[in-house]
Amino acid sequence: MKEYSSEELNDIKSLIAAVHAEDDPIVVFNAGEECLVAMRPAIFERILVEGAQVAAEDRRSLRL
């Protein structure tokens, strides 16, 4: 995840450019506090699929 300060991304165009430049989510901080996480839809979908795969692996490893 790439981190930005709110001063670096001070308008919507710079935020959109930063999101499209990364293959992972970006995190924006304001005064040291996390205030926004942004990503492209394909990245969000990838995270959901990877999470589902991990959950399925956990269930397969359970012994009853």
C-alpha positions in Angstrom: 0.0 0.0 0.0 1.3 3.4 -0.9 0.8 6.2 1.6 0.2 9.9 0.8 -0.4 12.9 2.9 -3.5 15.1 2.2 -1.2 17.9 1.1 0.2 15.7 -1.7 -3.3 14.9 -3.0 -5.0 18.2 -2.6 -7.5 17.9 -5.4 -9.6 15.1 -7.0 -7.5 14.9 -10.1 -4.3 14.2 -8.2 -6.2 11.5 -6.1 -7.5 9.8 -9.2 -4.1 9.9 -10.8 -2.5 8.3 -7.7 -5.2 5.6 -7.6 -4.7 4.7 -11.2 -0.9 4.6 -10.9 -0.9 1.9 -8.2 -1.5 -1.8 -8.3 -2.5 -1.8 -4.6 -4.8 0.4 -2.5 -3.5 3.9 -1.5 -3.9 5.3 2.0 -4.3 9.1 2.5 -3.3 10.6 5.9 -4.4 14.0 7.2 -2.5 15.3 10.2 -1.1 11.9 10.8 -4.5 10.2 10.9 -5.7 7.7 8.2 -8.6 9.4 6.5 -9.1 7.6 3.1 -8.3 4.3 1.5 -8.8 4.3 -2.3 -8.3 1.7 -5.0 -9.4 0.8 -8.5 -12.4 -1.6 -8.8 -10.2 -4.4 -10.1 -7.9 -4.2 -7.0 -10.9 -4.4 -4.7 -12.2 -7.5 -6.6 -8.7 -9.1 -6.3 -8.7 -8.5 -2.5 -12.1 -10.1 -2.2 -11.1 -13.1 -4.3 -7.9 -13.6 -2.3 -9.8 -13.3 1.0 -12.3 -15.9 -0.2 -9.5 -18.3 -1.1 -7.8 -17.9 2.3 -11.1 -18.5 4.0 -11.7 -21.7 1.9 -8.2 -23.0 2.7 -8.8 -22.4 6.4 -12.0 -24.5 6.2 -10.3 -27.3 4.3 -7.6 -27.5 7.0 -10.2 -28.0 9.8 -10.5 -31.5 11.2 -13.8 -32.6 12.6 
